Amino acid sequence: MAHSHIKETFANEDSILEIATRVWNHKWKIDPIVRSLIDTDFYKLLMCQSVFRNKPDTQVVFSLINRSKHVPLAKLIDEGELREQLDHVRSLSLSRGESTWLRGNTFYGKRQMFRPDFMEWFEGMRLPPYHLERVGDQYELTFEGAWPEVMLWEIPALAILMELRGRAVLNTMGKFELQVLYARATTKLWEKVGHLRDVPGLRIADFGTRRRHSFLWQDWCVQAMTEGLGESFVGTSNCLIAKNRDLEAIGTNAHELPMVYAALAEDDAALARAPYDVLADWHEEHDGNLRIILPDTYGTEGFLRNAPDWLAGWTGIRIDSGDPATGAETAIRWWKERGEDPTQKLVIFSDGLDEKKILELHAQFAGRVRVSFGWGTLLTNDFRGLTPDDRLAPFSLVCKAISAEGKPTVKLSDNPNKAMGPEDEIARYKRVFGVGDQTRMEIFV
């Protein structure tokens, strides 16, 4: 294979034989783990523009958190290799083609989604320094600086660690073992697609960037979805793949916005308002299908109970923790109480989904609301059961804002196992947001 001729379009990646070959030869410089600043989730760029506009100088610290302590990342991943990959990301800047795509493309029906002042800043931006040290069998990886810059580390950092862990396992395998592994993984993927094919009204997007097996594998999964699901596959959260494959870039906003706004609140009254202040800023900037509420940062029940009436007029809601059916029923009840027609509202399920759960939720809610799915880790990283000791099974790794202007951030979630922050602050937030008893649910990914 003429490795040097493989261009940005990755035209030669369309055979599974070559994925296994590329993995086998993954020391090629052509396969840095993160090969572009837009190899990230679309909602990161939307949020970055909002932060750039509203809170450009806020100092924030992001930190890697491995919720799956049984995966000893520092034992598996060579520190020098990790630094090499992180340093490579710091060398990246937007290419002319990427800049043209962001400036000129239509996203969510809107031209020039990204304003000229933001684009000028982004075109000149390089990711800020990182701090890495080994603590026992884990890595402590933190990013500190102005919020719009450090927030862009989250997705590449996760993608690098997930892929290096995968490579550590793949390094122990022979050529035929790898061929069989990828053939089995492709079969598994295609069977999932087969289960979802021909489901009337199904709308599904790839949300699998942050905890993917690898860039090539995510791209392969997207190709499988495109071919197998046709119009039911509505796009991908990954901007680079959306650009290269001419797909819709999908995404709205995430927990980091209310977490940072809340940390900046001066007192309890300001804290109680913070999640709505975030959405008021978002309301100024976006309309239509970008007006999606993510209500679970400090408990969905309380968020909806205290929400201003204008939020009920938003397009829909994303359900990202707790029991998804309960979350959807809560939203339907809330819309009815506020005089809205739930059948016109969009519910996006995005937490721990696999095809069985997707089919179940679609059957339960189709016709009652407009249902959509953001399929993440179990689309782009489902190697469960394919290696001895399940060493390639996905695990729960996150990179979160842990402080803003020196004050700790807090996340409560609808699943207390996902809560984060100092104990005393968690107790304060629970009091301010009226969070009662919650059901603990296992976190798979």
N, C-alpha and C positions, 0 to 999 in steps of 0.2 A: 504493500500500500504506500502511495506517495503521501506521507504524513504532512509534508509541507504545503500540499495543495488544498488542505481542508480549510475552507473559508468560514466566515461568520455564520453562513447559512447552515453549516453542518450537513451539507447535502449528502455526505457519504455515510451518515449514521443510520440509514434507514433499514439496516439488516441486523437482526439479533446476533448473528455471527460476529458482526463488527463491534457490537457492544461488549461481548465477551472478550474479543481481541483487544479492544481499547482498555478494558479493565486489566487484562493481563499485562499490557504495556503502559500502565498508567503513570509511569515516570515521565512520559512525553511532556514537554513543556506546553504542548497544545492543550493539555488537560489540567490546567489549574482548576481548582474546585469552583471558585467564583471567577468568572471570566468577564464580568461587566458590572458596572454600578447599577444597571437596570435588571440584573439577575436578582430581583427582589420582588416583594409583594406590592401590588398596585396600591393597596391602602396605605403603605408606608409613604409613598410619594404624595398621595392626597393629604395625609396627616402632616407630612413635612411642610407642604405649602401652607397649611393652616397655621402651624407653629411658627413658620418663617414670618407670617403676616402678624400674628397676635402675640407671640412670646419668644422673639428671636434670641434674646440675650439670657434667657433663663438657663442657669447652670444645672445640669442633670448628670447623675451617675447611673449607668446601666451595668448589670452584673449577670453573669451566667449562673443558672441554678439547675443542677442535675437532681431532679426529683427521684430518679432511679439509682439509689446509692449502690445497688448491686452491680452496676456497670462501672468498673474502675477506669475511668477515662485516662488518667495519668499513667496507668500501667500499660494501657493498650496503645496510646498515641505518643509518639516521639515528640518531645518538646521542640526540638529543632525543626522538625517537619511542620508542626503547628505554627511556629513563628514564621516560617517561610511562606505558608499560605496566607497568614494574616498580613504579612508585609506586602505580599503581592496585591492584596485588595487595596492597600494604602497607595499603591502605585497607579491605580485605575482612575481614569476620568471619562466623562461622556465622550463617545465618538460622535462624529458629525452626523452619521446616520441615526444614532440614538436620539440625539438632540432634535433632529428634524422630525422624527417620529413623535416625540413628546410634544413638540410645538405645534405640529400640523395635523395630527390625527384627531379623529372624533372619538371621544370617550363618553359613554352613557349619553349619547346623542348630542353632546356639547363640543363645539369646536373651541380650540384654545383653552382647554381645561386648565393648563398650566400657564400662569401669567408671565409676561416677559421679564419682570423683575426677579421672579423666582427662578426662571430658567437661566438668566444671566448668572445668578448666584450658584446654581447647581452646576452649570458648565465649568465654573472655576473651582469647584469644591473638590478637595481630597479628604478622605476619611481621617479623623484625628488619631493620635497615638492610642495604643492600648496598654493595659498593665496585665501581665501574665505571671503567675507563680504557681508552683506545685504545692498543694497542701494534702499530705497523705497520698491517697490514691485518686484524688480529684485535682482538677485545675481550677484556680481562681482566676477568672478573666473579667476585667472591668474596663469600662470606657467612660471617660469623664470629659465634660466640656459643654459648649453651647448646645442646647437641646436639638436644633435642626440638624446638627452634624452628628452627634453621638447616636441619635435614634436610628440613623441609617446603618449602624453596625449590627443591629439585632439579627437581621435575616442572614447576612453573610456569615456571621460568627456561628450561628446554629448550623447552617449548611456545611460549613467547614468541619465542625466537630462531628456531625453525623457521618459525613463521608469519610473522614479519617478513621473513625471507628470501624466503618464498613471495610475500608481498605486493609486495616490491621487483620481482620478476619480473612479477607480474600487473599492476602499475602501468603497464607498458609495452604492455599489450595493449588492443585495442579491444573493444567490446561483443560483436560477433559472434565474434571470436576467443575470448573467454572462454566464450561459449555452447558453441562447438564443443569447446573444451578440456574442459569439465566433462561434456559429452555423451560424449566419447571416454573420459574417466576412468571414468565410470559404466558404460559398456559393458565396459571392461576389468575393472572390479570384478565385474560381474555374470557375466562369462565365468569368472572364477576361482571364484565361488560355484557356478556350473553344474558345473565339474569336480569339486567336492567333494560335490555333492548325491548322495544315494542311496548313499554309501559306508557299508556296514554297520558299526555300532559306532563311528563317528567322533565324537570329542569335541573341540570347538574353542572357544577363547575369544579375545576381542579383548584384546591386550596393547599396543595401539598409541598410548597417550597421549603418551609423552615425545617421540616424533619424528613426530608427526602433521603432515599438511599444514595442518589447521586444526581448531578445535573442531567447526564445522559439518560438515566433511568426515568426521571420526571418527564423529559422530552418524549421518551418512548411511550410512557403511560398516556400522555396527552395525544399522541398519534393514534394509540389504540382507541381512546375515547372518541376521537374525531371520526375515525373510520367506523367504529361499532355503534355509536349512538346517534350519529348524524345531528339533526337539529335539537335533539334533547341535550346535547353537550353545548353549553352556552359560552364557555370560555375558560380562561385560566387566570389565576392571581399573579402568575409570574410574567413580569413585563417583557423580559427578553424572549421568552417562548411565544408570548402573544405577538410580539413584533415579527419574529422569524417565521411563525406559522400562520400569520395573518388571522389571528383570533381576537376576540374581545378580551380586553384586560378587565378583570373583575375584582372588586373590593370596595369597602366603604371606610370604616374606622375601627379602632381597637381600644383595649382597656387603658393603654398608656395615657391617652388624653385625660380622662377623668382622674386617673391616679396622680398625675402631676398637678393638675389644677387643684385637686383636693389637698395635696401636700402644701401648696402655696397659700391655702386659706388661713386667714389671720385668727379666726375664732370658730366656735361651733356653728354659729349662724351662717358664716361664709362657707364652712365645710358642707353644710346641708344643701347649700345652693350650687356648689361646685359642679356636680354632674350635669346640671341643667345649663350652667354658664357655658360649658363645653359645647353643648348642642345648640345653644343660641349663636355662638360663633360659627358653628358648622352651617346653621340655617342661613346665615348671611351669604355663605359662599356657594352652597350647593342646593339643587332641587331634585325632583323626580326620584329615580331609584337610588340616588346617593343619600337620600334622607331615610336612613335605616337606624333605628335605635338599638344600641347594645346595652341592655338594662341591668346586667348581672354583676357589675363591678362591686357594688355595695348591696347586693340583694335585689332581685327582680320585684318581689312583692312591694317592698317599701318604695322603690324607685317609681313604680307605676302609680302607687297610691298618692304620692306627693307631686306627681308630674304636672306641669302647667298644661292647660287645655290645648295650646297650639301644637304640642308634641303628638297628641292623638291624631292630628291631621297629617302626620308624616306617613311616608309610603309603607313602612313596615318595620320589622324587628328581626334581630339576629339572636339565635338562642345558642349559647356557647358553654353552658355548664348546667349542672343539676340534671334532673330527668327531663329530656327534651319534650315529651308529650305534656308533662305538667306545665312546662314553660309556655308551650303553645296555647294550652287551655286558659292559662292565666292571661295571656295577651288577648285572646278572643273575648274573654269576659270583660277585660278593661275597655276594649274598643266598643263593645255594646253599651257599657255604662256611660261612655263618653259620646254616645250617639253616632258612632261610626259603623260602617258596614264591613264586617270582617272579610266577607268574600272578595272585597276589593283590595284587601291588604296582603302584603308579601311577608311570609315567614321564611327566614333562611336558617336552616339547621346546619351547624358547623362543628359539632363537638364529638370526637371519637366515633365517627361514622364508618360503617362498612355496608356492603350492599344489602345485607339482610335488614339492618336497621333502616336504611334508606327506603326499602320497599315497604316496610311496616309503617313508617311515619307517613309516607306518601299515601298509602291506603287509608290511614286514619284521618288525614287532614285535607286531601284533595277535594275540592268542591266547597270546603268550609272556609279556606283561605287560599291565596296563591302560594303554592309551596315551591321552595327552591332549596338546593343542597350545595354546601361547600365541602367537598370531599377532600380530606387532608392526608394524614399520615398513612392510613390503611389503603389509600390509593397508590401513593408514591413510594411506600417503604414496607410493603407487606411481604417480608421474607420469613414470616413465621413458619416453623415446621420444615424449613428447607435446608437447614444445616444441623450437624450434630450439636447437641447442647443448646440449640436455638440461639446461637451466638450472633445471628443477624436480625433477631427480632427487634422491632422498634422500641425505643424507650422514651421516657418523658424528660426532655431537656428544654428549658426555656431561658430567655434572656430578657430581663425586665428592668424597667426604671426602678431603682431602689431608693433614690433620694432626689430632691429638687431643692436648690438653694440651701443645701445642708439639712433639710428636714426629711424624715423618712416617708416613703410612700407606703400605702396600704392597699391590698386587694382583699375583699371578703369572698366574692364569688357566691354562686348558689350551691357550691360544693365546698364545705369547710376544708377538705383535703387540698384545695387549691389556694387557700388563704395565704397571704404573705404580709410580713411587716412585724415590727416589735409587738410583743404581747400587750403592753399597756395601750399602744395606739390601736391595735385591733379591737380591744375592749371599748375604747372611746368611740371608734367608728361604728361599732355595733350599737352603741347607745344612741349616737346621733342619727343613724339611719334606721333605727327601730328594727334591727335584725333579731328575730327570735330563734327558736330551735331550727337547725338545718339537718338534712340527711346526708351523712357521709357516703360518698360513692367512690369506688376504686378509680384511680386515674390510670388509664392504659397508655395514653400518648398525650 
